[in-house]
Amino acid sequence: MSEALIIVDMQRDFCKGGSLEVPGADEIVPILNKYIGKFLGKVIIATKDWHPPNHTSFEEEGGKWPRHCVQNSEGAEFHPELKLPENTIIISKGTNPKKEAYSGFEDTDLEKILKENGIRKVWVGGVATEYCVKATCLDALEKGFEVFLLEDACRGVNAEDERKAIEEMVQKGVKLIRIEDID
């Protein structure tokens, strides 16, 4: 049974000093790098918000978020210490200016790529737990994948919402795992 690592939105704008900073996002980079080490030679995918400058999610466009991860901006770049291998598959989401997209599956080729590679299990970490990580995990479940949430390698915007999101994911069938469980 083939498996893939999915790293969600580990971009500068979501990390320390970014326009939409997720508390503790920088702390999970070394842990994600350990998971990357375990998945070398397997499928590694990194999703990223890749918003046009007039994206509907931005406050000035009537959305609820500050401008973040604008295409070709420094804030849209991956965290500089994230050690993504050269063969990492990059999935850009949120590219339609009129549509919010939290899940790595929404309006992307992620499902097709996973199925073409014979993937049955996905291991998911990154930011933010209660938004893009949760949406990606739940969509993966819906599409028939076995889903593992990297509990030690994700961070949320708000601790209470993050706790609720993890509970919901577990209730729906997501399994929790930590790096020491696979060492």
Buried (B, 14 or more C-beta within 10 A) or exposed (E): EEBBBBBBBBBBBBBEEBBBBBBBBBEBBEBBBBBBEEBEEBBBBBBBBBBBEEBBBBEEBEEEBBBBBBBEBEBBBBBEEBBBEEEBBEBBBBBBBEEBBBBBBBEBEBBEBBEEBEBEBBBBBBBBBBBBBBBBBBBBBBBEBBBBBBBBBBBBBBEEBBEBBBEBBEEEEBBEBEBEEEE
